[in-house]
Amino acid sequence: MREEKGAALRPDAQRNRERILEVALVELTRKADVPLSAIAKQAGVGQGTFYRNFPHREALVLEVYRYEMQQVADTAVELLRTRAPDHALREWMDRLAQYAMAKAGLADALRKTTSRYGSLAQLGHGPVTGAVTLLLNANEEAGTIRPGLTPDDFVLAIAGLWQIDPHGDWRPRATRLLDLVMDGLRAGAPGARGAAAGGSDAEEGRPG
């Protein structure tokens, strides 16, 4: 019998599910059409356990994508605990870029698996929008970005990330793009300490 959606899993069942997702992420990123039986075997679970959690390939691939986007989103809270708001935002942008580039193979699995690829933004929309909202609000309160920016503004501004070839020398291009975006966010900020600071100042300390 399948677990009811939203019902709490037993600790062993939760561990099995997380192990399947961890293995699936690695294997699907490496090879989009890896057999499900190979994922189950490497995860150390039986076929019955595997299919109770993920009855078909689409269910697995979509959950891997959603799960990973949740992990990226969750880093926003930790960064705000340990960084100034503008530095937290810039570093989170780097985390998002790293995810987008490192997991490019997962996009191939998504394209091959589901006809809903065109609306995949909806899968990570809730967690990512929540993280972006949190970061923008913290920065607006600190006066480090221009007021009135929305999560949609931010997503549109960084959309160029998904045009960068993940198999090439993507890091300098992504850094340049995100520095430009950060400059734009800072422009007109009431408490700006220098709109031309760019994203590289995330490496520097902040007084106070």
N, C-alpha and C positions, 0 to 999 in steps of 0.2 A: 504493500500500500504506500502511495506517495505521501510525502509530508505535505500538510496543508501550507499554502503560501502564507508567510508571515508567522507561522507557528515556530516556537523555539525548538531548535534541534538539540538532541542529546549531545553531550561533549564529544563522544566518539564519532557521532554522525557529523558534527560540525568540523572535526579534524579531518575526516575523510573528504568532505566537500572542499575545504580549503586546500588540501593536498592536491586534489584533482585540478582545482583552478590554477595552482602554482605550476604544476606540470604542464597543463594545457597552454598556459601563457608562453612558456619556453618553447614548447613543441610547435604550436601554431605560428609563433613568430618565425621559427626556423623553417617550417614547411607547412604551407597553408592546408594541404590535403592529407596531413598525417592521419592514419587510421585511428578511430576512437579506441579500438582494442589496445593499441600501443600506448595510448595515454593512460588507460585504465591499468595496464600492466605496470607501467613505470610508477604510477601513483600508489601501487600496492593494494588496489581494491578489486573486488570481483566484478564481473559484468552486471550482476544484479544490483549491487550498490551503485555502480556507475550510472546505470540507466534509471534508477530511482531518482537520482539527483538531476540527471540531464538526459531526458528521454530521446533526444535526437541532436545532431550536430549543431543545428541552429541555436538551440537552447544553450548549449555549452559556449559557443563562440560569442553570443550576445552577452552572456553572463560574465565571461572573461573581460570583455570590453567594459561593461558596466562596473565590475569590481575594480579594475585598474584605474578607471577614471575617479572612482571614489577615493582610492589611495592618494592620487594626485591632489584631489580637492582637500583631503584631510590635512595635508601639510600646511595649508594656509593658517590654521589655528596655531600650530607649533611655531611657525615663523613669526607670527605676531607676538608671541610670548617672548621671543628672544631677539627680535630685531626692531629697529625703528620702522614705523609704518611704510615709508617709501622704500626702504631697503627690503622689507618683507615682500612687498609687491614685486619689486624687480627680481628678487631671488625666486619667487614663486613662478614668475614668467620663465625663468631658466629651467625650472623643474618641468614645466609644461612642455617646453621645447625639447628637453631630453626625452620625455615620454613619447612625444610625437615622432621623433627621429628613431629612437631605439625600437619602437613597436610598429614600425612601418609594415613589417611582415604580417602583423595581425590584421592590417587593413586588407591585405590580399585574401586572408581567410574570410573576412567579413564579406568582401565582394563575391567570393565564390559560394558562400553559404546562404546568404539571405538576400531576398529581393528588396528588403527594407533598407538597404545600404544608403539610399538617397536621403533618408531621414534619420541617419544614425546620430546626428547631433542631439536628438531627443534623449538618447540613452544616457549620455553623460550630462545632459542639460541641467538637471536638478542639482547634483553635487557641485558641478563646476560653477553654475550660476550662483549658488550659495557661497562658494569660496570667493568668487570675484566680488560679490556684493559686500562680503565681510571686509575684504581688503580695501575696496574703494571707500567704504564708509569710514574705516579707520584713518585713511589718508585724508579724506575730506575734513574729518574732525580735527586732524593735526594741521590742516592747512597746507599739506604738501602736494596736493594736486588741485587742478581747477575744479570748482564746484559744479554739481549738476550732472556729472558723468554717470551713465547707466551701464549695467553689464553688457547690454547689446552693443553700446559704443565700443567697449573694450574688446569684445569678441571680433567685431568687424575690423578693429585696428590691428589685431594680431593675425588676421586671416592669412596673411602672407606666409606664415610658418608652413602651412600645408602645401605651398608651392615650391618649397625647397627640396632638392633631391637628397633623401636621407642616405644615399649610398655614396655621395660625394663629400667634399669638405664642408659640411653643413654648419659647423659650429661658428666660424667667424661671420657667416652670412646671417645666422639666427641672432647672434649677439648684436650685430649692426642694426638689424631690423628692430629688435626689442629696445635697444638704446634710443632709437628714433621715436619709438612709441612712448617710451618713458619721458623723453624730452617733451613730447606733445602733451602728455598728461600733466606734467609739471608747469607748463606754460600758463601763466595767469593765476597760479596758486597764490592765495593770500599770504601764506607763510613761507613761500619759496625762498631757499637759501642760494639760489642760482639755477636758473632754468636750464643752463647749458651743462649741468653736471653730468647728465647721461647716466646710463645704467652701470658704468664701470665703478661709480662711487659706492656701489653696494659692498665693495671689498674694503672700504675705508671705515674707520670708526666714526662715531658721531658724538660730539661733546654732550655731556649731560645725560 
